[in-house]
Amino acid sequence: MAQRVKRAFTYRFYPTPEQAEQLARTFGCARLVYNKALEERSRAYTREGRKVSYGESSAALTQWKRTQELGFLGEVSSVPLQQALRHLQAAFTNFFAKR
């Protein structure tokens, strides 16, 4: 039987001040979207016994971007925001499957 070799690589990068600011904004927005969607899902489940789907969360994100209060979400890439919603969906799926 062949032996497997595990390798790991560590990379370091040095962003410019502008890149560091954009990364911080993106991470902050992703965290806000995750927490806001978590709050909405938890509220729907505890009050109504209803599960919120990924599609509903994604539609809510679109609505949040259209508000004056959360309009800044449209200034960052939507990819990390959608990924935050997918991670939340996976967490809820695993929770209800008792994993």
N, C-alpha and C positions, 0 to 999 in steps of 0.2 A: 504494500500500500504506500502511496506517495505521501511524503511529509509536507505539510503546509507551512509556508513561511509567512509570518505576519509582519508587516512593516507599517510604520507610521511616519509621517512627515509633518514637521512643524514649520509653518511659514509665518513670517512677520512682515507687516507692511506699515508704512509710515504715511498716513494721509496728510494732505495739506490741510491748513486750518479750515478752508472752505469745505473740503471733503469730510472732515471730522464733524463739522456743524451739520452737514446734510445727513450723515450717518446717525448722529444723535437725534435729529428730528424724525428720521424714519423709524428708529427704534422706539422713540417715545410714542409716535403715532400707532405703531403696531401694538404696543403695550396698552394704549388707551382703547383701541378697537377690541382687543382680546377681553379686557376687563369689562367694557361696556356690553359686549355680546354675552359674556358670562353672567352679568347682572340681569340682562333681559331673559336669558334662558332659565336662570334660577327662579326669577320672579314668575315666569309663565308656568314652571313646573310646580312650584309651591302653592301658588294661588289658584291655578286652573287645572293642574294635573296634566298639562299639555307639554309635549316635547316640541322644541323649535328645531326646524331642519336647517341644514347649511344654506339652502336656497333662501329661506326666510332671513337668515342672518346676513347673507350677501345683499339682499334687497334693502335691509335696514341700513347697511353700510352706505349704499347709494343715497338713501334718504338723509343720513347723517351728513354726508358731504355737501348736500344742498342747503343745510341750515347755516345761519350766520354764525352760530356758536361753534360749529365743528367744520366750517368750510375749509379750514387749513388742512384737513385730511386730503383734499384734492391736490395739494401742492407737493405731495410725495408720491413715489411710485405705488401703484395699486397692488403690485405683486406681493410685497411683504404683508400688506393689510389682508389680502385674501388668504395668504398662507397662515396668518394668525387665526383666521376663522376656521381653516381646515384643521389646524392643530386643536382648536377647541372642540370641533366636531369629533375628532378622533378620541379626545379625552372623554367626552360624554358617551360615545359608542362603547369604549372600554369600560366605563363605569357601569353602564346598564347591562353589559355582558359579564359583569363581576370579574373583570380582569385587572 
